[in-house]
Amino acid sequence: MFFGLPFLPIHEVTEAFVDLMSICPPQDACTAFGDYIFDNYIEGQFSIEMWTHPINENITTRTTNGAERFHQGFNSEFYTTNPSVFMVIDVLKNIHIDTVTRMNQYHNGVQNIVRPIEKQKQVSKYIIVIFSIFN
């Protein structure tokens, strides 16, 4: 249940943590884990904004972990459970080319251009979120 905290809106994280701790079994390990989460993530050195998933970001990205995000995208490149070695190598080459291109663009100061339709989608999602908060 603790793993769902990063996907909550920032203003609900503390209340959800309190609710989780209220139903936690009275065992030393559970209490120690709850204290650790509280000390480091709720009121500790890592602010809630740092580790929660932004609500207005692309909704298809459902993880805050970069490795999980890469693995999800990597798996989506294959259409069979056991792809051939040549297919895997082609996918890895394409990922490498994309990565090198992005790194070169970053080092050369090229800004990432967001298409107007993508910008409109982000604005629409943000408006829906704001509207739902005030209703």
N, C-alpha and C positions, 0 to 999 in steps of 0.2 A: 504494500500500500504506500510505503514511503516513496517508491519509484514514480508515483503519479504526481508528486508535489511539483516537479518542474513544469508540468503542463497546465497548472492552475494559473489564473490571473494573479498578479503580484499581491493585490490586496486581500486575497483569500488564503494565501499560503500559511500564515501564522495561525489562523483559526482552524484550518484543516489539520495542521500539526497538533494542535491542542486536542482536537477530536480524536486523532489517531492515538495519542498518548493516553487518552481516557479509556480506550478499549484495549490497550496493550496489556498482556498478561503480567502479573506482578512477579516477574522473574528478574534476577540480577542482570542477565545478558540483555534483556529487552530494555530495562531501565538504563543500562550503560549505553546501549545504542541510541536511545532517545536523547540522553544527555549529550552524546557526541554530536548528533544532528543539530540539537539546539545550540550548543556552544560554538559550532563551526559554521553552520549555515543559516540558522534562524536569526540569532543575535550575535554572530561571531565575526570572524575575519572575512568571510565571503558574503557580500551583500546579496539579498534575494534577487535583485535585478541582474546580477552576474550569472546566476545558474538557472534561472527560469527561462522558458521558451517564450520568445516574444509573440504576443498574440496577433500582431498585424503582419507577421512574416508569412511567406508562402505556406499554406496549410498542408501541402503534400510532404513537407519536411517535418516529420514527427519525432525528431530526436535532437538532443543537444550534444550528442557525442559524434565527433568527426569521423571516427573509425566506423561506427554503425552507419553513418550517412554514406560513406564510401562503399561499404559492403552492400548496402541496399541498392545503390546505383549500379554497382558491379554485377550483382545478381540479376538485375533487370535487363542486362545486355544479352542474356542467354535465354533460349526458348526451349531448351531441354535440360533435364536434370544432370546428364552426363555429356557435356559438350566435348567436341574433339579438341585435341591439343592445339591444332592450328587455329580454331575459332578463339580459344582463350588467348593465344599469342596475338592475334589480330586486335582483340579488345584491349589487351595490355598496351599494344603499340599506340592505339588511338587515345587511350588515357594519357600515355606519356606525351604524345604530341599536344594534346589539350593543355596539359600541365606546363610544358615548356613554353607554349604560346602565352598562357596567362602570366607566367613568371616574367617573360620578356616584356609584356605589356605593362606590368606593374613597375618593373625597373626603369622603363622608358617614360613613365608618367602618363600612360594612356588611361583615360577614365573609362570606366564601364558604362556604356550607354544603355539606358533603360528605354525600351520601346514605349511609345505613348500608350499602347493598349495595356502593357504590363503596369505602367504607372496608374492607369485608370482602375485596373483590377485592385491594386493595393489601396487606392483611395476608397473604392467601394467597400472593400472588406473593413477598412478602418471606420467608415461611416456606419456600417452595420453594427460593429462592436460598440461604438459610442452610443448609437441609438438604443441598443439592447441594455446598456448600462443604465440609461435614464428612463427606461420604461418599467 
